[in-house]
Amino acid sequence: MKEQFVKRPVIYYYLDRDGNRRPIDYRICDGFDYAVDDQTIKHINDFYPETTNNLYVIIEGFEFRLA
């Protein structure tokens, strides 16, 4: 029997100088799609320099710092 995963909204963002969350990506993920590796983080940092040491994700209301 195939496992079914619950689809969850995932929001990637950074904090601006005033501490406001600035979204850079929104996805509906199921399973392990929200895994982010070092190469992906570097690509995001290159495209959005303000995310360097300032990249976060919210999954089901829980906030995680990625880099």
Secondary structure, DSSP 8 states (H G I E B T S, - for coil): -------EEEEEEEE-TTS-EEEEEEEEE-TTTT---HHHHHHHHHH-GGGTT--EEEETTEEEE--
